[in-house]
């Protein structure tokens, strides 16, 4: 893996400079759920410290509206709209411009050909069309798997026909025969596993240190 660390740049500038169709995006924010996921991943980080990453998605490209879009599996609660959006969905990358949702940002570029990028994106959009759900209970199952070192086995807490964010990314990459975490079951694959993948790639990373990140980084 080749890692390029970037500084003195906004999230919007970072995404605009490094995103690529079919590549993987990673973020770690300051919301309670992001902090909880990052803390749980300390069980699998090399230094046993909280991970930088809490969410993963796939870049699907620029649309006629002029914006870059992503495919992801997420659970979005908008209380002011009395709305809950659960599962595979398409969103604009500008939802990860703010530190709340993307204090740390990375792009993992696996050098996919245009044809392979189309296959990965096609699989991701197929899961969006099929309304694959985000399994909250699956997160609990993954935590137990990390605690008891059983992550290579299927996550029994995972809801049928449901994948959380990093498992969604892994499933999409199977479309081109790439296993990003071969020693871990798809339903236990975390954003940290994607960051640690042994599959050759280039990584671009921007990390903003604040008083909030110092507490868990």
KADA-V363368 format. One record per backbone hydrogen bond with DSSP energy under -1.0 kcal/mol. CO is the residue of the C=O (numbers start at 1). NH is the residue of the N-H. Records with the same first field share a line. If there is no record, write none. Layout:
CO->NH / NH
This chain:
2->203
4->205
10->14
11->15
12->16
13->17
14->18
15->19
20->23
23->59
24->108
25->57
26->106
27->54 / 55
28->103 / 104
31->35
32->36
33->37
34->38
35->39
36->40
37->41
38->51
39->42
40->43
41->44
45->48
55->27
57->25
58->71
59->22
61->69
63->66
67->63
68->93
69->60 / 61
70->91
71->58
72->89
74->87
76->85
78->81 / 83
83->78
85->76
87->74
89->72
91->70
92->95
93->96
94->97
98->102
100->30 / 31
103->208
104->28
105->206
106->26
107->204
108->24
109->202
113->117
114->118
115->119
116->120
117->121
118->122
119->123
120->124
121->125
122->126
123->127
124->128
125->129
126->130
127->132
128->131
132->88
133->163
134->136
137->141
138->142
139->143
140->144
141->145
142->146
143->147
144->148
145->150
150->153
151->185
155->158
159->162
161->133
164->168
165->169
166->170
167->171
168->172
169->173
170->174
172->175
173->176 / 178
174->177
181->184
185->188
186->189
190->194
191->195
192->196
201->2
202->109
203->4
204->107
205->6
206->105
210->214
213->216 / 217
